[in-house]
Amino acid sequence: MYAIVFKKSAVKGLRRMPERISGRMLKELDRIASDPPNHSGDWKRLTGSKYWRLRVGRYRAICDLRDGELVLLVINAGPRGDIYK
């Protein structure tokens, strides 16, 4: 099981989301932390990057999976149009 760590930008983004969406995102992050390599669905590695993204509706979370430390670092979260900038 991986520990989930949130950067300030991710916490800020989650607070700005509708409560229903942020709740779903947190639930999905918990599922991913329990078995990241085998998690299917809306969890995938970004092309040409070490980062991963989680999709919940039109919202995204950008994550760094640190295998050596067993940490899932949530870097940022927000609407799709803003998250990749």
C-alpha positions, 0 to 999 in steps of 0.5 A: 500500500502506498501512502498518499501525499498532497502538495499544496496546489493539489489540496487547493485544487481539490477544495475548488472542485464540487464536493461530489467530484472531490469525494470521487477523486479521493476514493479513486486515489485510495484505490490506486494507492492500494495497487497502483500498477494494476489499477485500470480505468481512468489512471494512466501514465502521461505520454513522455513523462514520469507522471500519471493522471487520474480522470474523474469526469472533466477533472484531473489529478496529476500524480507522481508514483514513487515506487522506492518510497511507496508514495503516491504524490498528488501534484495538482488537481483541477478542471481538464482545461487548466491542469495541463498548463 
